């Protein structure tokens, strides 16, 4: 009986040692995984620095718009690195293409371009950046909302008047509000919504339910 009790005690001890070893091993790998994910990379550091610099340089500051590139793209009169001007891509909206060399002229593109040109060219615009969005797109353009001289937001005006689609593909603070503005424009058949067909919409919009 004594030997049986000793073997039983030894068996329980081995189980405890194995369980403790497994727990320590799992904890160790969890620690490594956690540490790995939070180690700053060179790219992350560069992006964070750029974002901070962009906020200091542009946010809530007023500039002159020197060019309307497209309905949702414009240039302002402040140098950006090696470029003479800073190129801006409006957040949360997508206007039909007019200047993309890889795409044909899209339905209602010229109307959207002319609207933006009339609103901004040679006029003061205020850059409003967004904490939920990246400061730059993959092409290096500044991402922001633009406030016009009359206090209205260009991004919103494009949606209200039916010159743009609400674009929820990327994070920004007003995706829900912009989607609602598009819904109202569609109901009112404003701008492009009067006659646009599915085939005339951007590919990303064709693939969405709404």
C-alpha positions as CSV (number, residue, x, y, z in Angstrom):
1,X,0.0,0.0,0.0
2,X,2.9,2.3,0.8
3,X,4.4,1.8,-2.6
4,X,1.1,2.4,-4.3
5,X,0.7,5.7,-2.4
6,X,4.2,6.8,-3.3
7,X,3.6,6.0,-7.0
8,X,0.3,7.9,-6.9
9,X,2.0,10.9,-5.3
10,X,4.8,10.8,-7.9
11,X,2.2,10.6,-10.7
12,X,0.4,13.7,-9.4
13,X,3.7,15.5,-9.1
14,X,4.6,14.7,-12.6
15,X,1.2,15.9,-13.9
16,X,1.6,19.2,-12.0
17,X,5.1,19.7,-13.4
18,X,3.9,19.0,-16.9
19,X,0.9,21.3,-16.5
20,X,3.1,24.1,-15.1
21,X,5.6,23.7,-17.9
22,X,2.9,23.9,-20.5
23,X,1.5,27.0,-18.9
24,X,4.9,28.7,-18.8
25,X,5.6,27.7,-22.4
26,X,2.3,29.1,-23.6
27,X,2.8,32.3,-21.6
28,X,6.3,32.7,-23.0
29,X,5.1,32.5,-26.7
30,X,2.1,34.8,-25.9
31,X,4.6,37.3,-24.5
32,X,6.8,37.0,-27.6
33,X,3.8,37.5,-29.9
34,X,2.6,40.5,-27.9
35,X,6.0,42.1,-28.0
36,X,6.5,41.4,-31.7
37,X,3.3,43.2,-32.6
38,X,4.1,46.3,-30.6
39,X,7.7,46.7,-31.7
40,X,8.0,49.9,-33.8
41,X,9.1,49.2,-37.3
42,X,10.9,51.7,-39.5
43,X,7.9,52.1,-41.7
44,X,5.5,52.7,-38.8
45,X,7.8,55.3,-37.3
46,X,8.1,57.1,-40.7
47,X,4.3,57.0,-41.2
48,X,3.7,58.4,-37.7
49,X,6.2,61.2,-38.2
50,X,4.6,62.1,-41.5
51,X,1.2,62.1,-40.0
52,X,2.3,64.4,-37.2
53,X,4.0,66.7,-39.6
54,X,1.0,66.9,-41.9
55,X,-1.3,67.8,-39.0
56,X,1.0,70.6,-37.9
57,X,1.5,71.8,-41.4
58,X,-2.1,71.7,-42.8
59,X,-4.9,71.1,-40.3
60,X,-7.3,74.0,-39.8
61,X,-5.1,76.2,-41.9
62,X,-6.2,78.2,-45.0
63,X,-4.6,78.1,-48.4
64,X,-5.3,79.2,-51.9
65,X,-6.5,76.5,-54.3
66,X,-4.3,76.8,-57.5
67,X,-5.8,73.9,-59.5
68,X,-8.8,71.7,-59.7
69,X,-7.4,68.4,-60.9
70,X,-10.7,66.4,-60.8
71,X,-14.0,66.6,-59.0
72,X,-12.4,65.1,-55.9
73,X,-8.8,66.3,-56.3
74,X,-7.2,69.8,-56.1
75,X,-3.9,71.5,-55.5
76,X,-3.2,74.2,-52.9
77,X,-0.4,76.8,-52.8
78,X,2.0,75.2,-50.3
79,X,5.1,73.1,-51.3
80,X,5.0,69.4,-50.5
81,X,8.5,67.9,-50.5
82,X,9.9,68.2,-54.0
83,X,6.5,69.4,-55.4
84,X,5.7,73.1,-55.8
85,X,2.1,72.5,-54.5
86,X,0.3,70.1,-52.2
87,X,-2.2,67.7,-53.9
88,X,-5.4,67.0,-52.0
89,X,-7.7,64.0,-52.3
90,X,-11.1,64.6,-50.7
91,X,-12.0,62.1,-48.0
92,X,-15.2,60.0,-48.1
93,X,-16.3,60.9,-51.7
94,X,-15.5,59.6,-55.2
95,X,-16.4,61.7,-58.3
96,X,-16.5,60.2,-61.8
97,X,-13.0,60.1,-63.4
98,X,-12.0,62.6,-66.1
99,X,-8.2,62.5,-65.9
100,X,-7.3,58.9,-65.3
101,X,-5.2,57.7,-68.3
102,X,-6.2,54.1,-67.6
103,X,-10.0,54.8,-67.7
104,X,-12.4,56.4,-70.2
105,X,-14.2,59.6,-69.3
106,X,-16.9,58.7,-66.9
107,X,-20.5,59.8,-66.9
108,X,-20.9,63.2,-65.1
109,X,-17.2,63.5,-64.6
110,X,-16.9,66.9,-66.5
111,X,-19.8,68.3,-64.5
112,X,-18.2,67.3,-61.2
113,X,-14.9,68.7,-62.2
114,X,-16.4,72.0,-63.3
115,X,-18.3,72.3,-60.0
116,X,-15.1,71.8,-58.0
117,X,-13.2,74.2,-60.2
118,X,-15.8,76.9,-59.8
119,X,-15.9,76.5,-56.0
120,X,-12.2,76.4,-55.3
121,X,-10.0,77.8,-58.1
122,X,-8.2,80.9,-56.9
123,X,-10.2,80.9,-53.7
124,X,-9.3,80.4,-50.0
125,X,-9.9,76.8,-48.7
126,X,-9.4,75.5,-45.2
127,X,-7.9,72.0,-44.7
128,X,-9.7,69.8,-42.2
129,X,-7.9,66.6,-41.5
130,X,-9.5,63.6,-39.9
131,X,-8.2,61.5,-36.9
132,X,-9.8,58.4,-38.2
133,X,-8.2,58.6,-41.6
134,X,-4.6,58.3,-42.8
135,X,-3.1,61.6,-43.6
136,X,-2.0,60.4,-47.0
137,X,-3.2,58.0,-49.7
138,X,-1.0,55.4,-51.4
139,X,-0.2,58.0,-54.1
140,X,1.1,60.5,-51.5
141,X,-1.9,62.9,-51.8
142,X,-3.1,64.6,-48.6
143,X,-6.4,63.2,-47.4
144,X,-8.9,65.7,-45.8
145,X,-12.2,67.5,-45.9
146,X,-12.2,71.0,-47.4
147,X,-14.1,74.0,-46.0
148,X,-15.0,76.6,-48.5
149,X,-15.0,80.4,-48.0
150,X,-18.7,80.3,-47.2
151,X,-18.2,77.8,-44.5
152,X,-19.6,74.8,-46.4
153,X,-17.7,71.6,-46.8
154,X,-16.8,70.7,-50.4
155,X,-17.1,67.0,-49.7
156,X,-20.6,67.4,-48.6
157,X,-21.6,69.8,-51.4
158,X,-20.5,67.3,-54.0
159,X,-22.7,64.7,-52.4
160,X,-25.7,67.0,-51.9
161,X,-25.7,68.1,-55.5
162,X,-25.2,64.7,-57.0
163,X,-21.6,65.2,-58.3
164,X,-20.1,62.4,-56.2
165,X,-20.6,59.0,-54.6
166,X,-20.2,58.5,-50.9
167,X,-17.1,56.3,-50.6
168,X,-17.0,54.1,-47.4
169,X,-14.0,52.0,-48.5
170,X,-11.6,53.9,-46.2
171,X,-12.1,55.0,-42.6
172,X,-13.0,58.6,-41.8
173,X,-15.3,60.3,-39.3
174,X,-18.3,61.0,-41.5
175,X,-18.9,57.9,-43.5
176,X,-22.5,57.5,-42.1
177,X,-23.3,61.1,-42.7
178,X,-21.9,61.0,-46.2
179,X,-23.9,57.9,-47.0
180,X,-27.1,59.7,-45.8
181,X,-26.3,62.7,-48.0
182,X,-25.9,60.4,-51.0
183,X,-29.2,58.7,-50.2
184,X,-31.0,62.1,-50.1
185,X,-29.4,63.1,-53.4
186,X,-30.5,59.8,-55.0
187,X,-34.1,60.3,-53.8
188,X,-34.1,63.8,-55.2
189,X,-32.5,62.7,-58.4
190,X,-29.9,65.4,-58.0
191,X,-27.1,65.6,-60.5
192,X,-25.9,62.3,-61.8
193,X,-28.6,60.4,-60.0
194,X,-31.2,61.5,-62.5
195,X,-30.0,59.2,-65.3
196,X,-26.9,57.3,-64.2
197,X,-26.9,53.5,-64.9
198,X,-25.1,50.8,-62.9
199,X,-22.6,50.3,-65.8
200,X,-21.7,54.0,-65.6
201,X,-20.8,53.9,-61.9
202,X,-17.3,53.2,-60.6
203,X,-16.4,49.4,-60.4
204,X,-16.3,49.5,-56.6
205,X,-19.8,51.1,-56.5
206,X,-21.2,48.5,-58.9
207,X,-20.1,45.7,-56.5
208,X,-21.9,47.2,-53.5
209,X,-25.5,46.6,-52.5
210,X,-26.2,50.3,-51.9
